């Protein structure tokens, strides 16, 4: 066809996105940008685009300001978020290790916490000894994917943005110009940014029946004890390598919460406290049990009764998360700083989606937060909260001198695990103590010890001695 047109228009094409969109083979160097003169086309436009490997429309006006110089002088609060991307070996359940890719030697990566309207200055550095480049895509930003280009070993890059929307947001490695993104993210390169609402969180209302046909409304302050829970799948070969074939078939080999299968279940210390014997298991599965596991030994999440608890949840994976707490009702679910539901049993969180769940644990007891997909529960997505003093340990602990006076949760004696505790925000209640727990390298764990977090593997033998 020789159809003439007076209108000339050009399309800037970038092969990177197209490699994914059209599934073409990504081979050598990236095509940085290329103009098509539509008036001179004598073959089908779509065929040409396909041959180029795809396209991305460049619409600069659609994206927010990303110039660090401009944003740093905007009068807004600026948060520097420095990440280092590198590969390490980390443990998996059962005593083996896997080839992890990390931000800062930990899975998930560090949590960024800012207030809505603040500027984030993200710097990604790759050490020169690292075997591959890495990128970073923060979902709290609204900037062109061009900013997430990969960083080569020995180099670093930076971008800035205003955190305009409040909520829990994923960040993740974008691979080497998108190539290998699945491997990098599913090998550990993910984390969250928490953006607190500009005007703070809302107080929590919980409705209870009075027994006389009336409803009692109880209000809790916006201040809450906070936890972060990040759900992810792993796809590993028996040798601990990433298994792309398994991923494409959605045949995961593990479901992890903050990097661990069953990372928040009782251990020998809890056996000792509850049963008086380190070997009498109080929970069916205790796969991370033993002082020699140090920062990898499982820990529990301790909360008080009648306390406002706020959970920052992110589904990092590519399977749905049916978030449910056995024995509790989710008093409020918030997404996009809007209440989505209240007094609900389970909340569906899709892949790369976050939510904030507010609740009050009414009665002393043991509660399991699960992904209510049975395959996920039995492959690792069961996380144990202990509210109040369900085992009646206060008199024993006081009598033996472990604590001075009765406490409202066991966190006062053992602390809460560091990888489940987000940085403090505007409405955070400080945890009584924090113990060192996480899929961390030994270097990361020792840095936390220097910051004053508790190495329970050193403390537990002392407590055991006191109890004996
Ligand atoms: Cu990477």
Boltz pocket constraint, residues with backbone or C-beta under 6 A from the ligand:
constraints:
  - pocket:
      binder: B
      contacts: [[A, 85], [A, 101], [A, 133], [A, 134], [A, 135], [A, 173], [A, 174], [A, 175], [A, 176], [A, 184], [A, 185], [A, 189]]
      max_distance: 6.0
